[in-house]
Amino acid sequence: MARSSGYSGKRRAAGATAIAIPLPGKRDDLELNKLHLAVAGAVGLVIAIGVTIVLGNLPGEGADGADQEDAAYLYAGGQALPDDFADRHPSLVEQINAELEARYGLTPDQLYDEAARPDGLRVVLTLDKALQEAAEQTPDEAGVVAVEPGTGAVRCYYGAEQASGADQVSAAAPHPPSSVFDMITAATALEAGASIDSWWSDQDTDVTLAVALRESRTGAMDAVAEKYGVEAVLETAKGMGLRTIADGQGTVYDLANGEYGGLKAADFGTYPVSVVDMAGVYATIAAGGLQAETHFIERVIDTGDDEVPAERDAATNQALAETTAQDLQFLGLGEAEAIEDRDFFGVGADYHGETTQAWFVGAIPQLSVAAWANGEAAADGGIGLWRNVIDTAIETNDYEAEQLPGASGEGEDLTEDIVGDDGQIDPDSAYCQTNPDAEGCGGASSSPSASDSPSADDTSSAAEPDPGPTSSEPDPEPPSSSEPDPEPSTTEDCNWPFC
């Protein structure tokens, strides 16, 4: 499969129903839309693609003290991996062995072998047997990764490697993320002090950051990225767990080196990233901003099942303020009933270039899952793949439903991006319609100085009509009074943000 140089196109926002007419090779080939996830629709999608949730072969004994099986590599529950695992997942096994050497100073020739090394060491992986088997039902042109928030443990990993000839979820095969990257851009603004009710120009209208992310408003999200700059956005991305990004020519940049070349803020949705990294990024959001290094090895044990100490533990860092993570969770809130009456957050997107691709990346507090699909496998937008893993995890691990906290109410309601050269805001704009007496909208307090950053008085006057922060509200309604969307922010018929 072609790498990033095989994809071309520029993002543009679409309505609830996107009709794509791809013209390969053109930079206007990209069309994306926020995927709608309703109870009946999501269940129907799972059925439609014929994905069966794996409920059998549940982990039994092992991790909690019982004997592990005799094999070089074991699932997290202590069961031996299938004999053909390495043949079907050579790239994954290569990554595991690289981690074994980097973190433990060990090589595969020190591991158990029934004939040659019956007293050799055994590697207990982070992979959950039931989740891995569910993931391996993924179609050939797709991939899915699940990462545990707070620990970075990879619970399942499948990139259709044997079928496609390449590991579709690794850094070696990145894909244009479209609007699933917008969570990183929004995090940059929130970390810099903006609120979810800050205002941004989206072509011929104005929208809040909340609306821009929820409705995949490409112009507004590009404006956010341009305000803070490529370096700031990628520094945020690196902190959240994005390790590499590729440009349109296929050049892969290691973010640890801080070399971003000619990347442009307006093109972040087109720059390919890996599925495993995006699972880690959303795991950081689910963990309250705590980023944990993604890893495949839970522990190494000897013949007596005693743990061999690692030379280096998986690294963690508080990449985002807890309030930032809280707001990002709120912005991506989905319909609780869609996955067994529990809160989750997620973002979905389609990419139409030389091939049609689709993403769905989202999390519950216990698990982050990134699903990507290409070609015919992309017909359902990745939701079915995501649901297959999430539903299996909930069933087999007895995850309790946890309520997400709601918006934090932190940050400043910025308006600089919608102020014209004359220091005024278009009185017909959504912002002025919502805040008619605000400075710059022709109200009594307006003046040419409105072109500067709004003062504390400006911000407070714009915010007074709002009902206030929603952090204490369990209902996933967005703050409606400060947003320009003419539709009610929440009704019984609209399950935000999948409306």
C-alpha positions in Angstrom: 0.0 0.0 0.0 1.3 3.5 -0.8 2.6 5.6 2.0 1.8 9.2 2.6 2.9 10.3 -0.8 0.1 8.2 -2.2 -2.5 10.5 -0.6 -3.3 14.0 -1.7 -6.0 16.5 -0.8 -7.0 19.3 1.4 -9.6 19.0 4.2 -12.9 20.8 3.9 -15.8 20.6 6.2 -18.9 18.8 5.1 -22.4 18.5 6.3 -23.9 15.6 8.2 -24.1 13.6 5.0 -21.0 13.8 2.9 -21.0 13.0 -0.8 -17.5 12.5 -2.1 -16.4 12.7 -5.7 -12.7 11.9 -5.4 -10.4 13.1 -8.2 -7.1 11.3 -7.5 -4.0 13.6 -7.5 -5.9 16.8 -6.8 -5.5 18.7 -3.6 -9.2 19.3 -3.3 -10.0 15.6 -3.1 -10.5 15.5 0.6 -13.9 15.6 2.2 -14.6 14.7 5.8 -17.6 14.6 8.1 -18.3 14.1 11.8 -19.7 10.6 12.0 -23.1 10.1 13.6 -23.3 7.5 16.2 -26.8 6.6 17.4 -27.8 3.4 19.2 -29.6 1.7 16.4 -27.2 3.0 13.8 -24.0 1.9 15.7 -25.4 -1.6 16.3 -26.6 -1.9 12.8 -23.1 -1.0 11.5 -21.6 -3.7 13.6 -24.0 -6.2 12.2 -23.6 -4.9 8.7 -19.9 -5.6 8.5 -20.3 -9.0 10.1 -18.1 -8.5 13.0 -18.7 -10.9 15.8 -17.8 -9.9 19.4 -15.5 -12.4 20.9 -16.8 -13.6 24.2 -15.2 -17.0 24.4 -11.6 -17.9 25.3 -11.7 -15.6 28.2 -8.5 -15.1 30.2 -8.6 -17.5 33.2 -5.8 -17.8 35.6 -2.3 -16.4 35.3 -1.9 -12.7 36.0 -3.2 -12.9 39.6 -0.8 -15.4 40.9 -1.6 -18.7 39.1 1.0 -20.4 37.0 1.8 -19.1 33.5 2.0 -21.4 30.6 5.3 -22.5 29.2 6.1 -20.4 26.1 8.4 -17.6 25.1 5.5 -15.1 24.7 2.3 -15.0 26.8 -0.9 -13.0 26.7 -1.5 -10.8 29.8 -3.6 -13.6 31.3 -0.8 -16.1 31.1 -1.9 -18.0 28.0 0.6 -18.9 25.3 0.4 -17.0 22.0 -0.7 -19.1 19.0 2.1 -21.0 17.3 1.6 -18.9 14.1 1.5 -15.6 15.9 5.0 -14.5 14.7 4.2 -15.5 11.1 1.0 -13.4 11.1 2.4 -10.5 13.0 6.2 -10.2 12.1 6.2 -6.4 12.6 4.5 -6.6 16.0 7.0 -9.3 17.2 9.8 -7.1 15.9 8.5 -4.2 18.0 8.1 -6.5 21.1 11.7 -7.7 20.7 13.0 -4.2 20.3 11.2 -3.2 23.5 12.6 -6.3 25.3 16.1 -5.1 24.5 15.5 -1.4 25.2 13.7 -1.9 28.6 15.2 -5.2 29.8 18.5 -5.6 28.0 17.4 -9.0 26.9 17.3 -10.7 23.5 15.0 -13.5 22.1 17.7 -16.1 22.4 17.4 -15.8 26.2 13.7 -16.8 26.1 12.0 -20.1 26.7 12.4 -22.8 24.2 11.0 -26.3 25.0 14.0 -28.1 23.5 16.9 -25.7 23.7 16.1 -23.5 26.8 13.4 -25.1 29.0 14.6 -22.8 31.8 14.5 -19.7 29.7 12.7 -16.5 30.5 9.1 -15.8 29.4 7.6 -12.5 28.3 4.1 -11.6 29.5 2.7 -9.2 27.0 0.1 -6.4 27.6 -2.1 -8.0 25.0 -5.5 -9.1 26.2 -6.4 -12.5 24.6 -10.1 -11.7 24.1 -9.4 -8.2 22.7 -6.7 -9.4 20.4 -8.9 -12.1 19.0 -11.7 -9.6 18.5 -9.3 -7.2 16.8 -8.1 -10.0 14.5 -11.6 -10.2 13.0 -10.9 -6.8 11.4 -11.1 -6.7 7.6 -8.0 -6.9 5.5 -7.9 -3.1 4.7 -8.2 -1.9 8.2 -6.5 -1.8 11.6 -7.3 -1.3 15.3 -5.3 -0.6 18.4 -6.5 -0.4 22.1 -4.4 1.4 24.7 -5.0 1.5 28.4 -5.2 5.1 29.7 -2.7 5.9 32.5 -0.5 2.9 31.9 0.1 2.9 28.1 -0.4 -0.8 27.9 -1.4 -1.9 24.4 -4.3 -4.3 24.9 -4.8 -5.2 21.3 -3.0 -4.5 18.1 -3.9 -5.5 14.6 -2.9 -4.0 11.3 -3.9 -6.8 8.8 -0.2 -7.3 8.3 -0.4 -10.8 6.8 -3.2 -9.9 4.4 -1.9 -6.5 3.2 1.9 -7.1 3.4 2.3 -4.1 5.7 1.5 -3.3 9.3 -1.3 -0.8 8.8 -1.3 0.6 12.3 2.5 1.1 12.9 4.6 4.2 12.3 5.8 2.6 9.1 2.3 3.0 7.5 0.8 6.3 8.6 -2.5 7.6 7.4 -4.0 11.2 7.0 -6.0 11.7 10.2 -8.5 14.4 9.0 -10.5 15.8 11.9 -9.3 13.2 14.5 -6.2 15.4 14.7 -8.4 18.3 15.8 -8.3 17.2 19.5 -4.6 18.0 19.5 -5.2 21.4 17.9 -7.9 22.1 20.5 -5.6 21.0 23.3 -3.0 23.5 22.1 -5.5 26.4 22.4 -6.8 25.2 25.8 -3.3 24.8 27.2 -2.5 28.4 26.0 -5.4 29.8 28.0 -8.3 29.8 25.6 -11.7 28.5 26.6 -14.0 26.1 24.7 -16.2 29.2 24.2 -13.4 31.2 22.5 -14.5 32.4 19.0 -12.8 31.7 15.7 -13.5 32.6 12.0 -14.7 29.8 9.8 -14.8 31.3 6.3 -18.0 33.4 6.2 -19.1 32.7 9.8 -17.9 32.7 13.4 -17.9 29.7 15.7 -16.7 28.7 19.1 -13.9 26.2 19.6 -16.6 23.8 20.8 -18.6 24.0 17.6 -15.5 24.0 15.5 -14.3 20.7 16.9 -17.7 19.1 17.1 -18.7 20.0 13.6 -15.3 19.5 12.0 -15.1 23.2 11.0 -11.9 23.0 9.1 -11.5 26.7 8.5 -11.8 27.5 12.2 -9.6 24.6 13.3 -6.9 25.8 10.8 -7.2 29.3 12.3 -6.6 27.9 15.7 -3.5 26.0 14.5 -2.2 29.1 12.7 -2.6 31.3 15.7 -0.5 29.1 17.9 1.8 27.8 15.2 3.2 24.5 13.9 5.8 24.1 16.6 3.3 24.7 19.5 0.8 22.2 18.0 3.4 19.5 17.4 4.9 20.1 20.9 1.4 19.5 22.3 1.1 16.4 20.1 4.4 15.0 21.2 3.5 15.5 24.8 0.2 13.7 24.2 1.9 10.7 22.7 2.3 11.4 18.9 5.8 10.2 18.0 6.0 10.7 14.3 4.2 12.6 11.5 4.8 12.5 7.8 4.5 15.3 5.2 2.8 15.1 1.8 6.0 13.7 0.2 6.3 10.8 2.6 9.1 12.3 4.7 8.6 11.0 8.3 9.5 13.4 11.1 10.5 12.1 14.5 8.9 14.6 16.9 11.4 13.8 19.6 14.0 15.6 17.4 11.9 18.8 17.1 12.4 19.0 13.3 9.2 19.9 11.6 10.5 20.9 8.2 8.0 22.7 5.9 4.8 21.5 7.7 2.0 24.0 7.6 -0.6 24.7 10.3 -3.5 24.5 7.8 -2.6 21.0 6.6 -2.5 19.0 9.8 -5.4 16.9 8.8 -3.5 15.7 5.7 -0.2 14.8 7.3 -0.2 11.0 8.0 0.1 9.7 11.5 0.0 6.1 12.9 -3.0 4.4 14.4 -1.1 3.3 17.4 0.0 6.8 18.2 -3.6 8.2 17.9 -4.8 5.5 20.3 -2.1 6.7 22.7 -3.1 10.4 22.2 -6.7 9.7 23.1 -5.6 7.6 26.0 -3.8 10.7 27.4 -7.1 12.6 27.2 -9.0 9.8 28.9 -6.4 9.6 31.7 -6.9 13.3 32.7 -3.9 14.5 30.7 -1.4 11.8 32.0 0.5 10.5 29.0 2.0 7.0 29.4 4.5 5.5 26.9 2.8 2.8 24.8 4.3 -0.6 25.4 3.8 -4.2 24.7 5.6 -5.9 27.6 3.8 -6.2 31.0 6.7 -8.1 32.7 9.3 -10.8 32.2 9.3 -13.8 34.4 11.7 -16.7 35.2 11.0 -20.4 35.6 9.5 -19.8 39.1 7.2 -17.1 37.8 9.2 -14.5 39.6 9.4 -11.1 37.9 12.7 -10.0 36.3 13.2 -6.3 37.0 13.2 -4.0 34.0 16.1 -1.7 33.5 13.7 1.1 32.5 10.0 1.4 33.3 7.6 2.8 30.8 7.7 6.6 31.0 4.8 8.8 32.1 4.3 12.6 32.2 1.5 15.0 32.9 1.2 16.3 29.3 -2.0 18.3 29.8 -3.7 20.1 32.6 -6.5 18.0 34.0 -8.9 20.8 33.1 -7.7 20.6 29.5 -8.3 16.9 29.3 -11.7 17.4 31.0 -12.8 19.9 28.3 -11.6 17.7 25.5 -13.6 14.8 26.9 -16.6 17.1 27.1 -16.2 18.3 23.5 -16.1 14.7 22.2 -19.0 13.4 24.4 -21.0 10.8 22.6 -24.3 9.2 23.3 -24.0 7.1 26.5 -26.7 4.6 25.5 -24.7 3.7 22.4 -22.3 1.6 24.5 -24.3 0.2 27.4 -25.3 3.3 29.2 -21.9 4.8 29.7 -20.1 8.0 28.8 -17.5 7.9 26.1 -15.8 10.5 23.8 -14.6 10.2 20.3 -14.1 11.8 16.9 -14.6 10.3 13.5 -13.7 11.4 10.0 -13.6 10.4 6.4 -10.7 11.1 4.0 -11.2 11.0 0.3 -8.0 11.1 -1.7 -6.7 8.3 -4.0 -8.6 6.0 -1.8 -11.5 6.5 0.7 -10.3 6.1 4.3 -12.1 6.4 7.6 -11.2 6.8 11.2 -13.0 6.5 14.5 -10.9 7.2 17.6 -12.5 7.4 21.1 -12.3 6.2 24.6 -14.1 5.2 27.8 -12.2 6.0 31.0 -10.7 2.4 31.0 -9.7 2.0 27.3 -8.8 4.1 24.3 -9.4 2.6 20.8 -8.3 3.9 17.4 -9.8 2.2 14.4 -8.8 3.0 10.8 -10.2 1.5 7.6 -9.4 1.8 3.9 -11.4 1.2 0.7 -14.4 -1.1 1.0 -13.6 -1.6 4.7 -14.1 2.1 5.3 -17.8 2.0 4.4 -19.0 2.1 8.0 -16.5 4.9 9.0 -14.6 2.7 11.5 -17.4 2.7 14.1 -18.0 -1.0 13.8 -14.3 -1.9 14.3 -14.2 0.5 17.3 -17.4 -0.9 18.8 -16.2 -4.5 18.4 -13.2 -3.9 20.6 -14.9 -1.6 23.1 -17.9 -4.0 23.6 -15.6 -7.0 24.0 -13.5 -5.1 26.6 -16.6 -4.0 28.6 -18.0 -7.6 28.5 -14.9 -9.5 29.3 -13.3 -7.1 31.8 -16.5 -6.0 33.6 -15.6 -2.3 33.2 -17.9 -0.3 35.3 -19.7 2.7 33.7 -18.0 5.9 34.7 -19.4 9.4 34.2 -17.2 12.0 32.5 -17.0 15.2 34.5 -18.2 17.8 32.0 -16.7 21.1 30.9 -14.2 22.8 33.3 -15.3 26.4 32.7 -11.6 27.4 32.6 -10.0 29.7 30.0 -10.6 33.0 28.3 -13.3 33.6 25.7 -11.0 34.9 23.0 -12.4 37.0 20.1 -9.3 38.3 18.3 -9.7 36.0 15.4 -13.1 37.5 14.4 -12.1 41.1 14.8 -11.7 43.0 11.5 -9.0 45.4 10.4 -11.1 48.3 11.6 -11.2 46.9 15.1 -14.9 45.9 14.8 -16.7 42.6 14.6 -19.3 42.1 11.9 -22.6 43.1 13.6 -24.3 40.3 11.6 -21.9 37.7 12.8 -23.0 34.8 15.1 -20.9 36.3 17.9 -22.6 39.7 17.8 -26.0 38.1 17.4 -25.2 36.2 20.6 -23.5 39.1 22.3 -25.1 42.3 20.8 -23.7 44.6 23.5 -20.2 43.3 23.4 -17.4 45.7 22.5 -16.7 45.7 18.8 -20.3 44.7 17.9 -21.5 48.3 17.7 -22.7 48.4 21.3 -22.3 51.4 23.5 -18.9 50.3 24.7 -17.4 49.6 21.2 -14.3 51.3 20.1 -11.5 50.9 17.5 -9.3 49.4 20.3 -11.3 46.2 20.0 -8.7 45.0 17.5 -6.4 44.4 20.4 -6.7 41.4 22.7 -10.0 41.7 24.6 -9.7 43.0 28.2 -10.9 41.2 31.2 -14.0 43.4 31.1 -14.6 42.5 27.5 -14.4 38.8 28.2 -16.7 39.0 31.3 -19.3 41.1 29.4 -19.4 38.5 26.6 -19.7 35.7 29.1 -22.4 37.1 31.4 -25.3 35.8 29.3 -23.9 32.3 29.5 -25.3 29.9 32.0 -21.8 29.3 33.4 -19.4 26.3 33.4 -20.9 22.9 33.0 -18.4 21.0 35.0 -21.0 20.2 37.6 -23.5 19.0 34.9 -23.5 15.3 34.2 -25.6 15.8 31.1 -23.3 16.0 28.0 -25.0 19.3 26.8 -22.6 21.9 25.4 -23.0 25.5 26.6 -25.7 26.7 24.3 -25.9 30.4 25.0 -22.4 31.2 23.7 -22.5 29.1 20.6 -23.7 30.3 17.2 -25.4 27.1 16.1 -29.0 28.0 15.5 -30.1 24.5 16.5 -30.7 23.8 20.2 -27.5 22.4 21.7 -29.3 19.4 23.2 -32.7 17.9 22.7 -34.1 14.5 23.4 -33.8 13.7 19.7 -30.2 14.8 19.4 -27.4 12.9 21.0 -24.5 15.3 21.1 -22.0 15.5 19.4 -23.3 12.8 17.0 -26.2 14.9 15.7 
